[in-house]
Amino acid sequence: MSYIHLLQLPRTTYAEGLRIQANLIAARKAGAIADTLALLEHPPVLTLGRNARRENILASDELLAARGVEVHEINRGGDVTYHGPGQLVGYPIVDLRGDLPGKKGPHLGPVDYVRLLEEVLIRSAREFGVATQRICGRTGVWTIAGGSIQEKKLAAIGVHVSQGVTSHGFALNVTTDMRDFNWIVPCGITDRAGTSLELEVDDPPAIEPTMQNARNVVARNFGQVFQRQVLQTESLEDILSAGVEPLLR
């Protein structure tokens, strides 16, 4: 079975997250490392994807500055989104030309790749006792509506692909303060709200919705969905020095 490095990072500034991704992307494009999944949290930050409209940031520059919220324009797909404490962010650096489930040609298509990411998050939410779904035309993972209750967005996905290698990824609300989303129109969607695992789990929950539990569950499901052995790696430097020798036979 092929393997994927798992890089568990502490709360990391968005700029540092971009730097780490850039190093991993360059090494993956060069064939110097294996696929890698970085899991981390960010301090409060707003990111604008390629399709973003600035008017979807509702808070004033003065308010954002007072709250210490950075704004970054980046090359992922999608509109504006929020990252912050209590939200698990995943950056998979994956070569879509590799041996991946569902690949029918020389590479896995970006849409099929996003569907795999959604499957990781749907399975992960299920372990916490939260039933979720896809909604056609709205990338991400959503709770299931019932009665007068509308579906709510639990996880956002926005990716970039360059020379067959992916970057950016997903954001799963675990214990996120959902009031922070009031600063934006999340992903440009005005008719649905967001939610978190903490708000959706039963009492008592199947698994406590802590960040560490979310990291463990998501990493395990990522390995299962992508059919990879997940190898915990201590640091970026360890990944870059490991090369791509077959560690598992």
Backbone as CSV, one residue per row, in Angstrom:
resi,resn,N_x,N_y,N_z,CA_x,CA_y,CA_z,C_x,C_y,C_z
1,MET,0.839,-1.195,0.000,0.000,0.000,0.000,0.875,1.246,0.000
2,SER,0.493,2.234,-0.773,1.208,3.503,-0.779,0.998,4.219,0.545
3,TYR,1.813,5.222,0.802,1.716,5.942,2.058,1.574,7.438,1.809
4,ILE,1.116,8.116,2.847,1.041,9.572,2.835,1.583,10.077,4.162
5,HIS,2.414,11.107,4.104,2.909,11.719,5.333,1.802,12.512,6.000
6,LEU,1.721,12.425,7.313,0.820,13.261,8.105,1.666,14.225,8.912
7,LEU,1.488,15.518,8.644,2.225,16.559,9.359,1.256,17.293,10.270
8,GLN,1.363,17.047,11.574,0.498,17.692,12.555,1.191,18.967,13.040
9,LEU,0.567,20.100,12.755,1.147,21.383,13.129,0.304,22.050,14.212
10,PRO,0.923,22.878,15.051,0.158,23.639,16.040,-0.562,24.805,15.358
11,ARG,-1.145,25.698,16.150,-1.756,26.893,15.565,-0.674,27.686,14.833
12,THR,-0.926,27.959,13.569,0.096,28.473,12.663,-0.458,29.668,11.897
13,THR,0.320,30.726,11.770,-0.157,31.881,11.003,-0.424,31.467,9.567
14,TYR,-1.303,32.213,8.921,-1.643,31.836,7.546,-0.431,31.984,6.630
15,ALA,0.360,33.020,6.851,1.552,33.216,6.027,2.518,32.048,6.176
16,GLU,2.674,31.552,7.402,3.552,30.404,7.613,2.958,29.153,6.976
17,GLY,1.631,29.024,7.029,0.984,27.902,6.356,1.235,27.917,4.863
18,LEU,1.198,29.101,4.252,1.497,29.223,2.828,2.947,28.837,2.541
19,ARG,3.854,29.242,3.435,5.276,28.909,3.236,5.488,27.398,3.305
20,ILE,4.849,26.753,4.274,4.978,25.301,4.406,4.420,24.612,3.168
21,GLN,3.258,25.062,2.715,2.680,24.480,1.502,3.620,24.646,0.310
22,ALA,4.189,25.839,0.160,5.069,26.100,-0.982,6.249,25.132,-0.989
23,ASN,6.826,24.870,0.182,7.941,23.923,0.271,7.502,22.513,-0.104
24,LEU,6.339,22.096,0.399,5.852,20.757,0.103,5.488,20.604,-1.369
25,ILE,4.857,21.634,-1.934,4.457,21.581,-3.345,5.679,21.450,-4.243
26,ALA,6.693,22.279,-3.988,7.896,22.238,-4.821,8.555,20.864,-4.748
27,ALA,8.613,20.309,-3.540,9.251,19.001,-3.380,8.421,17.896,-4.031
28,ARG,7.091,18.020,-3.941,6.231,16.986,-4.554,6.318,17.058,-6.075
29,LYS,6.333,18.261,-6.633,6.457,18.406,-8.089,7.783,17.828,-8.595
30,ALA,8.806,17.963,-7.766,10.121,17.444,-8.144,10.244,15.944,-7.919
31,GLY,9.206,15.335,-7.343,9.264,13.910,-7.047,10.159,13.582,-5.884
32,ALA,10.447,14.584,-5.028,11.385,14.386,-3.935,10.717,13.890,-2.658
33,ILE,9.391,14.014,-2.552,8.673,13.536,-1.374,7.404,12.815,-1.823
34,ALA,6.808,12.090,-0.899,5.522,11.443,-1.146,4.391,12.437,-0.877
35,ASP,3.169,12.030,-1.191,2.011,12.845,-0.853,2.018,13.151,0.642
36,THR,1.467,14.310,0.999,1.514,14.780,2.386,0.204,15.450,2.755
37,LEU,-0.261,15.205,3.971,-1.420,15.897,4.529,-0.977,16.675,5.749
38,ALA,-1.116,17.998,5.696,-0.822,18.849,6.850,-2.135,19.214,7.524
39,LEU,-2.200,19.036,8.851,-3.371,19.400,9.646,-2.966,20.462,10.650
40,LEU,-3.770,21.528,10.759,-3.404,22.645,11.620,-4.607,23.525,11.909
41,GLU,-4.402,24.503,12.772,-5.346,25.590,13.004,-4.667,26.898,12.601
42,HIS,-5.467,27.902,12.294,-4.946,29.242,12.045,-5.523,30.226,13.050
43,PRO,-4.788,31.300,13.368,-5.419,32.440,14.036,-6.469,33.031,13.094
44,PRO,-7.354,33.902,13.578,-8.412,34.432,12.707,-7.869,35.072,11.427
45,VAL,-8.377,34.615,10.292,-7.917,35.108,8.998,-9.045,34.940,7.986
46,LEU,-9.148,35.867,7.043,-10.069,35.764,5.927,-9.261,35.519,4.668
47,THR,-9.718,34.586,3.844,-9.015,34.310,2.586,-9.975,34.471,1.424
48,LEU,-9.469,35.083,0.379,-10.249,35.347,-0.829,-9.730,34.468,-1.953
49,GLY,-10.580,33.546,-2.436,-10.205,32.682,-3.531,-10.277,33.388,-4.872
50,ARG,-10.009,32.638,-5.936,-9.944,33.232,-7.277,-11.269,33.846,-7.707
51,ASN,-12.370,33.305,-7.209,-13.690,33.794,-7.613,-14.308,34.736,-6.593
52,ALA,-13.505,35.211,-5.646,-14.050,36.002,-4.547,-14.414,37.415,-4.979
53,ARG,-15.423,37.933,-4.301,-15.808,39.330,-4.463,-15.564,40.040,-3.136
54,ARG,-14.876,41.156,-3.213,-14.492,41.854,-1.989,-15.711,42.271,-1.162
55,GLU,-16.844,42.518,-1.821,-18.030,42.940,-1.071,-18.579,41.830,-0.187
56,ASN,-18.080,40.605,-0.339,-18.508,39.529,0.552,-17.776,39.566,1.895
57,ILE,-16.851,40.506,2.063,-16.322,40.817,3.387,-17.190,41.931,3.947
58,LEU,-17.952,41.636,4.984,-18.911,42.581,5.541,-18.290,43.504,6.581
59,ALA,-17.285,43.021,7.298,-16.647,43.826,8.342,-15.759,44.891,7.720
60,SER,-15.665,46.004,8.394,-14.796,47.084,7.918,-13.335,46.726,8.149
61,ASP,-12.463,47.372,7.395,-11.027,47.163,7.584,-10.612,47.524,9.000
62,GLU,-11.257,48.561,9.566,-10.921,49.005,10.919,-11.280,47.934,11.952
63,LEU,-12.466,47.311,11.782,-12.879,46.270,12.721,-11.954,45.068,12.626
64,LEU,-11.625,44.656,11.399,-10.744,43.508,11.227,-9.372,43.777,11.830
65,ALA,-8.867,44.987,11.620,-7.563,45.348,12.187,-7.611,45.326,13.710
66,ALA,-8.699,45.816,14.280,-8.831,45.851,15.734,-8.897,44.445,16.320
67,ARG,-9.466,43.505,15.552,-9.549,42.114,16.017,-8.330,41.301,15.628
68,GLY,-7.379,41.909,14.938,-6.176,41.196,14.526,-6.417,40.188,13.423
69,VAL,-7.425,40.444,12.586,-7.787,39.514,11.522,-7.080,39.900,10.229
70,GLU,-6.265,38.984,9.694,-5.583,39.233,8.430,-6.498,38.885,7.259
71,VAL,-6.202,39.458,6.087,-6.911,39.150,4.856,-5.882,38.752,3.808
72,HIS,-6.084,37.600,3.180,-5.150,37.108,2.169,-5.897,36.776,0.889
73,GLU,-5.385,37.232,-0.241,-5.886,36.827,-1.547,-5.027,35.674,-2.042
74,ILE,-5.665,34.550,-2.384,-4.914,33.335,-2.693,-5.443,32.695,-3.971
75,ASN,-4.780,31.613,-4.400,-5.078,31.043,-5.714,-5.980,29.819,-5.670
76,ARG,-6.595,29.531,-4.530,-7.532,28.407,-4.503,-8.836,28.798,-5.196
77,GLY,-9.658,27.800,-5.489,-10.979,28.084,-6.018,-11.906,28.594,-4.930
78,GLY,-13.032,29.143,-5.337,-14.028,29.563,-4.370,-13.983,31.035,-4.051
79,ASP,-14.842,31.419,-3.110,-15.034,32.820,-2.737,-14.293,33.100,-1.430
80,VAL,-14.900,33.858,-0.545,-14.259,34.232,0.709,-14.611,33.214,1.789
81,THR,-13.656,32.910,2.645,-13.925,32.043,3.785,-13.137,32.527,4.986
82,TYR,-13.470,31.945,6.118,-12.848,32.306,7.401,-12.127,31.093,7.961
83,HIS,-10.950,31.329,8.517,-10.253,30.318,9.309,-9.973,30.905,10.678
84,GLY,-10.028,30.045,11.697,-9.753,30.540,13.035,-9.660,29.418,14.041
85,PRO,-9.454,29.769,15.298,-9.339,28.763,16.365,-10.570,27.858,16.412
86,GLY,-10.326,26.593,16.698,-11.415,25.632,16.765,-11.807,25.050,15.427
87,GLN,-11.113,25.446,14.387,-11.400,24.932,13.039,-10.204,24.119,12.567
88,LEU,-10.455,22.890,12.152,-9.387,22.027,11.646,-9.209,22.277,10.156
89,VAL,-8.014,22.734,9.791,-7.686,23.013,8.397,-6.762,21.911,7.891
90,GLY,-7.075,21.403,6.713,-6.257,20.358,6.111,-5.716,20.795,4.765
91,TYR,-4.412,20.646,4.577,-3.761,20.960,3.311,-3.161,19.671,2.731
92,PRO,-3.899,18.955,1.884,-3.321,17.777,1.232,-2.488,18.200,0.008
93,ILE,-1.255,17.765,-0.004,-0.366,17.984,-1.147,-0.263,16.635,-1.851
94,VAL,-1.096,16.467,-2.889,-1.285,15.161,-3.514,-1.033,15.266,-5.013
95,ASP,-0.261,14.332,-5.539,-0.048,14.254,-6.980,-1.208,13.462,-7.585
96,LEU,-2.048,14.136,-8.357,-3.242,13.505,-8.918,-2.915,12.490,-10.001
97,ARG,-1.640,12.400,-10.381,-1.228,11.396,-11.354,-0.883,10.070,-10.687
98,GLY,-0.934,10.046,-9.356,-0.597,8.834,-8.620,-1.716,7.811,-8.642
99,ASP,-1.501,6.749,-7.894,-2.467,5.643,-7.822,-3.564,6.042,-6.843
100,LEU,-4.638,6.615,-7.371,-5.708,7.133,-6.534,-7.029,6.457,-6.884
101,PRO,-7.905,6.266,-5.897,-9.195,5.617,-6.171,-10.038,6.452,-7.129
102,GLY,-10.639,5.782,-8.104,-11.506,6.473,-9.052,-10.791,7.067,-10.243
103,LYS,-9.472,6.959,-10.296,-8.731,7.530,-11.426,-8.950,6.677,-12.668
104,LYS,-9.412,7.318,-13.750,-9.719,6.584,-14.979,-8.755,6.891,-16.120
105,GLY,-8.045,7.984,-16.036,-7.102,8.367,-17.071,-5.722,8.553,-16.473
106,PRO,-4.912,9.432,-17.067,-3.556,9.649,-16.552,-3.521,10.371,-15.213
107,HIS,-4.630,11.034,-14.855,-4.681,11.714,-13.559,-6.121,11.748,-13.060
108,LEU,-6.279,11.901,-11.749,-7.603,12.070,-11.162,-8.068,13.499,-11.421
109,GLY,-9.287,13.674,-11.896,-9.805,15.005,-12.171,-10.013,15.804,-10.887
110,PRO,-9.884,17.135,-10.948,-10.061,17.969,-9.757,-11.421,17.794,-9.094
111,VAL,-12.481,17.644,-9.888,-13.812,17.462,-9.290,-13.878,16.138,-8.537
112,ASP,-13.335,15.081,-9.137,-13.316,13.788,-8.451,-12.471,13.866,-7.175
113,TYR,-11.406,14.631,-7.225,-10.572,14.831,-6.032,-11.375,15.512,-4.926
114,VAL,-12.125,16.550,-5.266,-12.953,17.247,-4.274,-13.994,16.302,-3.688
115,ARG,-14.572,15.427,-4.530,-15.547,14.461,-4.019,-14.895,13.532,-2.978
116,LEU,-13.631,13.171,-3.181,-12.929,12.347,-2.196,-12.744,13.106,-0.887
117,LEU,-12.394,14.388,-0.979,-12.255,15.188,0.239,-13.589,15.269,0.978
118,GLU,-14.664,15.462,0.242,-15.981,15.488,0.878,-16.267,14.162,1.581
119,GLU,-15.896,13.067,0.947,-16.130,11.750,1.553,-15.352,11.594,2.854
120,VAL,-14.120,12.091,2.887,-13.334,12.059,4.129,-14.089,12.758,5.251
121,LEU,-14.627,13.931,4.957,-15.284,14.733,5.984,-16.653,14.170,6.362
122,ILE,-17.375,13.612,5.406,-18.658,12.978,5.704,-18.453,11.787,6.645
123,ARG,-17.460,10.957,6.349,-17.170,9.809,7.221,-16.718,10.274,8.599
124,SER,-15.926,11.334,8.626,-15.418,11.830,9.899,-16.550,12.373,10.766
125,ALA,-17.437,13.156,10.167,-18.584,13.686,10.919,-19.442,12.545,11.461
126,ARG,-19.607,11.490,10.667,-20.416,10.348,11.096,-19.857,9.724,12.369
127,GLU,-18.543,9.680,12.501,-17.954,9.104,13.706,-18.301,9.908,14.950
128,PHE,-18.550,11.202,14.776,-18.978,12.046,15.893,-20.496,11.992,16.087
129,GLY,-21.178,11.189,15.269,-22.618,11.073,15.374,-23.377,12.130,14.611
130,VAL,-22.703,12.821,13.677,-23.335,13.900,12.911,-23.507,13.433,11.469
131,ALA,-24.754,13.350,11.023,-25.053,12.934,9.648,-24.898,14.132,8.716
132,THR,-24.147,13.957,7.639,-23.899,15.040,6.694,-24.077,14.542,5.275
133,GLN,-24.002,15.474,4.325,-24.284,15.155,2.929,-23.554,16.134,2.017
134,ARG,-23.565,15.796,0.720,-23.206,16.744,-0.324,-24.476,17.432,-0.807
135,ILE,-24.330,18.633,-1.331,-25.434,19.326,-1.991,-24.952,19.700,-3.385
136,CYS,-25.691,19.290,-4.391,-25.307,19.542,-5.774,-25.106,21.031,-6.018
137,GLY,-23.959,21.376,-6.585,-23.661,22.762,-6.907,-23.096,23.565,-5.765
138,ARG,-22.970,22.951,-4.567,-22.430,23.667,-3.415,-21.356,22.803,-2.772
139,THR,-20.132,23.027,-3.188,-19.014,22.239,-2.694,-18.915,22.356,-1.183
140,GLY,-18.575,21.247,-0.540,-18.431,21.230,0.910,-19.262,20.124,1.515
141,VAL,-19.404,20.160,2.836,-20.153,19.144,3.569,-21.208,19.846,4.413
142,TRP,-22.433,19.328,4.346,-23.601,19.983,4.925,-24.354,19.027,5.829
143,THR,-24.960,19.569,6.901,-25.857,18.759,7.706,-27.106,18.439,6.892
144,ILE,-27.880,17.516,7.385,-29.086,17.076,6.680,-30.299,17.817,7.249
145,ALA,-31.094,18.398,6.377,-32.266,19.156,6.804,-33.324,18.224,7.367
146,GLY,-34.147,18.774,8.261,-35.247,18.000,8.818,-36.355,18.919,9.284
147,GLY,-37.569,18.673,8.832,-38.684,19.532,9.213,-38.454,20.950,8.741
148,SER,-38.501,21.895,9.669,-38.283,23.308,9.331,-36.818,23.708,9.408
149,ILE,-35.937,22.750,9.734,-34.517,23.049,9.903,-33.801,22.881,8.571
150,GLN,-33.145,23.939,8.103,-32.385,23.870,6.856,-31.036,23.214,7.088
151,GLU,-30.464,22.679,6.014,-29.108,22.178,6.111,-28.149,23.333,6.403
152,LYS,-27.056,23.002,7.114,-26.048,24.002,7.475,-24.675,23.495,7.053
153,LYS,-23.798,24.426,6.753,-22.476,24.051,6.239,-21.533,23.745,7.399
154,LEU,-20.998,22.534,7.390,-20.085,22.091,8.437,-18.628,22.226,8.011
155,ALA,-18.369,22.060,6.722,-16.987,22.086,6.232,-16.924,22.709,4.854
156,ALA,-15.894,23.505,4.640,-15.667,24.156,3.344,-14.474,23.508,2.663
157,ILE,-14.488,23.538,1.321,-13.395,22.975,0.521,-13.045,23.960,-0.583
158,GLY,-11.770,24.216,-0.746,-11.279,25.038,-1.845,-9.875,24.598,-2.194
159,VAL,-9.644,24.219,-3.439,-8.359,23.623,-3.809,-7.741,24.353,-4.989
160,HIS,-6.466,24.098,-5.169,-5.722,24.576,-6.334,-4.921,23.396,-6.860
161,VAL,-4.801,23.296,-8.173,-4.012,22.228,-8.794,-3.029,22.865,-9.765
162,SER,-1.769,22.536,-9.617,-0.723,23.035,-10.502,0.198,21.884,-10.872
163,GLN,0.363,21.644,-12.180,1.197,20.547,-12.679,0.806,19.225,-12.017
164,GLY,-0.494,19.047,-11.796,-1.003,17.804,-11.251,-0.939,17.674,-9.750
165,VAL,-0.408,18.687,-9.058,-0.232,18.613,-7.609,-1.205,19.569,-6.922
166,THR,-1.896,19.072,-5.915,-2.917,19.850,-5.222,-2.325,20.686,-4.093
167,SER,-3.048,21.747,-3.744,-2.739,22.535,-2.551,-4.031,23.114,-2.001
168,HIS,-3.914,23.843,-0.891,-5.070,24.290,-0.109,-5.885,23.045,0.252
169,GLY,-7.185,23.134,0.509,-7.862,21.919,0.915,-9.189,22.159,1.595
170,PHE,-9.280,21.814,2.894,-10.575,21.831,3.568,-10.474,22.489,4.939
171,ALA,-11.633,22.917,5.440,-11.730,23.503,6.775,-12.972,22.938,7.449
172,LEU,-12.794,22.228,8.538,-13.873,21.588,9.282,-14.083,22.334,10.591
173,ASN,-15.289,22.834,10.791,-15.609,23.540,12.035,-15.810,22.525,13.154
174,VAL,-14.936,22.573,14.136,-14.991,21.633,15.258,-15.599,22.335,16.478
175,THR,-14.876,23.287,17.027,-15.388,24.092,18.146,-15.324,25.580,17.786
176,THR,-15.403,25.864,16.516,-15.279,27.231,16.005,-16.353,28.136,16.592
177,ASP,-15.980,29.371,16.927,-16.956,30.388,17.315,-17.637,30.873,16.039
178,MET,-18.848,30.413,15.803,-19.517,30.687,14.528,-19.870,32.157,14.360
179,ARG,-19.812,32.930,15.426,-20.078,34.368,15.296,-19.032,35.054,14.425
180,ASP,-17.841,34.467,14.337,-16.797,35.076,13.515,-17.150,35.050,12.032
181,PHE,-18.043,34.149,11.627,-18.460,34.105,10.227,-19.348,35.291,9.859
182,ASN,-19.788,36.044,10.868,-20.591,37.237,10.584,-19.775,38.326,9.894
183,TRP,-18.451,38.158,9.884,-17.604,39.143,9.205,-17.690,39.024,7.687
184,ILE,-18.232,37.910,7.189,-18.211,37.649,5.750,-19.554,37.072,5.298
185,VAL,-19.700,36.951,3.970,-20.735,36.098,3.376,-20.005,34.817,2.984
186,PRO,-20.041,33.782,3.826,-19.183,32.611,3.603,-19.404,31.968,2.245
187,CYS,-18.337,31.910,1.468,-18.380,31.304,0.131,-19.435,31.963,-0.757
188,GLY,-19.829,33.182,-0.411,-20.823,33.901,-1.198,-22.239,33.376,-1.042
189,ILE,-22.471,32.501,-0.051,-23.786,31.887,0.148,-24.562,32.674,1.189
190,THR,-25.728,33.173,0.810,-26.515,34.033,1.695,-27.715,33.334,2.318
191,ASP,-28.098,32.169,1.805,-29.354,31.558,2.250,-29.167,30.347,3.155
192,ARG,-27.945,30.082,3.607,-27.696,28.984,4.526,-26.671,29.424,5.569
193,ALA,-26.793,28.861,6.773,-25.879,29.184,7.865,-24.790,28.131,7.977
194,GLY,-23.800,28.445,8.771,-22.755,27.485,9.082,-22.989,26.862,10.442
195,THR,-22.241,25.805,10.737,-22.349,25.149,12.031,-21.027,24.454,12.344
196,SER,-20.965,23.827,13.508,-19.750,23.132,13.931,-20.123,21.769,14.500
197,LEU,-19.141,20.891,14.618,-19.381,19.607,15.264,-19.897,19.805,16.681
198,GLU,-19.321,20.762,17.394,-19.713,21.020,18.774,-21.201,21.329,18.888
199,LEU,-21.738,22.055,17.907,-23.145,22.441,17.936,-24.072,21.329,17.473
200,GLU,-23.553,20.359,16.728,-24.396,19.348,16.098,-24.389,17.996,16.799
201,VAL,-23.407,17.716,17.654,-23.326,16.391,18.261,-24.459,16.182,19.250
202,ASP,-24.789,14.904,19.463,-25.777,14.543,20.472,-25.198,14.740,21.865
203,ASP,-26.062,14.700,22.852,-25.646,14.788,24.246,-26.064,13.497,24.955
204,PRO,-25.130,12.631,25.336,-23.687,12.774,25.172,-23.256,12.434,23.744
205,PRO,-22.149,13.006,23.279,-21.696,12.745,21.912,-21.085,11.365,21.766
206,ALA,-21.109,10.853,20.525,-20.444,9.581,20.246,-18.954,9.686,20.540
207,ILE,-18.363,10.795,20.145,-16.969,11.135,20.453,-16.967,12.613,20.828
208,GLU,-16.208,12.984,21.840,-16.114,14.395,22.208,-15.532,15.191,21.036
209,PRO,-16.182,16.291,20.647,-15.693,17.073,19.503,-14.535,17.993,19.871
210,THR,-13.419,17.383,20.244,-12.213,18.152,20.531,-11.355,18.233,19.282
211,MET,-10.442,19.183,19.269,-9.559,19.322,18.117,-8.687,18.088,17.946
212,GLN,-8.169,17.532,19.029,-7.316,16.356,18.900,-8.095,15.171,18.356
213,ASN,-9.324,14.976,18.848,-10.137,13.887,18.308,-10.437,14.101,16.828
214,ALA,-10.727,15.339,16.446,-10.997,15.638,15.039,-9.772,15.361,14.183
215,ARG,-8.595,15.733,14.655,-7.367,15.451,13.911,-7.220,13.944,13.675
216,ASN,-7.408,13.171,14.745,-7.219,11.724,14.640,-8.238,11.098,13.687
217,VAL,-9.491,11.497,13.819,-10.554,10.913,13.006,-10.365,11.279,11.536
218,VAL,-10.060,12.553,11.258,-9.893,12.989,9.872,-8.678,12.311,9.239
219,ALA,-7.578,12.221,9.972,-6.383,11.578,9.421,-6.663,10.118,9.078
220,ARG,-7.365,9.418,9.965,-7.676,8.003,9.711,-8.586,7.855,8.490
221,ASN,-9.610,8.691,8.403,-10.526,8.591,7.265,-9.866,9.037,5.964
222,PHE,-8.949,9.976,6.040,-8.216,10.365,4.836,-7.451,9.164,4.296
223,GLY,-6.776,8.452,5.179,-6.042,7.268,4.743,-6.950,6.224,4.129
224,GLN,-8.129,6.008,4.727,-9.052,4.999,4.212,-9.618,5.398,2.855
225,VAL,-10.059,6.651,2.718,-10.677,7.088,1.468,-9.648,7.127,0.338
226,PHE,-8.451,7.622,0.620,-7.418,7.733,-0.408,-6.585,6.466,-0.538
227,GLN,-6.907,5.459,0.274,-6.222,4.166,0.226,-4.715,4.337,0.400
228,ARG,-4.389,5.022,1.487,-2.991,5.290,1.828,-2.724,4.864,3.271
229,GLN,-1.534,4.372,3.530,-1.055,4.194,4.896,-0.599,5.559,5.402
230,VAL,-1.128,5.995,6.533,-0.814,7.325,7.063,0.390,7.203,7.998
231,LEU,1.437,7.943,7.687,2.664,7.919,8.484,2.856,9.254,9.187
232,GLN,2.771,9.228,10.510,2.983,10.450,11.287,4.426,10.919,11.117
233,THR,4.591,12.207,10.839,5.919,12.787,10.638,6.064,13.981,11.564
234,GLU,7.200,14.120,12.181,7.368,15.114,13.236,7.490,16.547,12.730
235,SER,8.069,16.727,11.546,8.332,18.098,11.097,8.420,18.155,9.580
236,LEU,8.332,19.360,9.052,8.521,19.584,7.620,9.897,19.092,7.185
237,GLU,10.892,19.352,7.998,12.257,18.957,7.653,12.377,17.440,7.529
238,ASP,11.671,16.701,8.408,11.716,15.243,8.340,11.112,14.740,7.024
239,ILE,10.026,15.391,6.572,9.401,14.993,5.305,10.357,15.251,4.147
240,LEU,10.959,16.440,4.145,11.839,16.813,3.040,13.082,15.934,2.983
241,SER,13.488,15.411,4.128,14.691,14.566,4.152,14.364,13.091,3.944
242,ALA,13.058,12.731,4.005,12.682,11.321,3.910,12.772,10.792,2.483
243,GLY,12.574,11.676,1.503,12.578,11.227,0.117,11.339,10.415,-0.187
244,VAL,11.418,9.623,-1.234,10.269,8.809,-1.644,10.632,7.331,-1.702
245,GLU,11.575,6.913,-0.880,11.900,5.493,-0.806,10.666,4.731,-0.307
246,PRO,10.394,3.548,-0.827,9.232,2.782,-0.365,9.398,2.338,1.078
247,LEU,8.687,3.003,1.997,8.816,2.691,3.414,8.011,1.454,3.790
248,LEU,6.997,1.111,2.981,6.139,-0.028,3.278,6.166,-1.007,2.117
249,ARG,6.155,-2.249,2.437,6.188,-3.265,1.379,5.049,-4.267,1.627
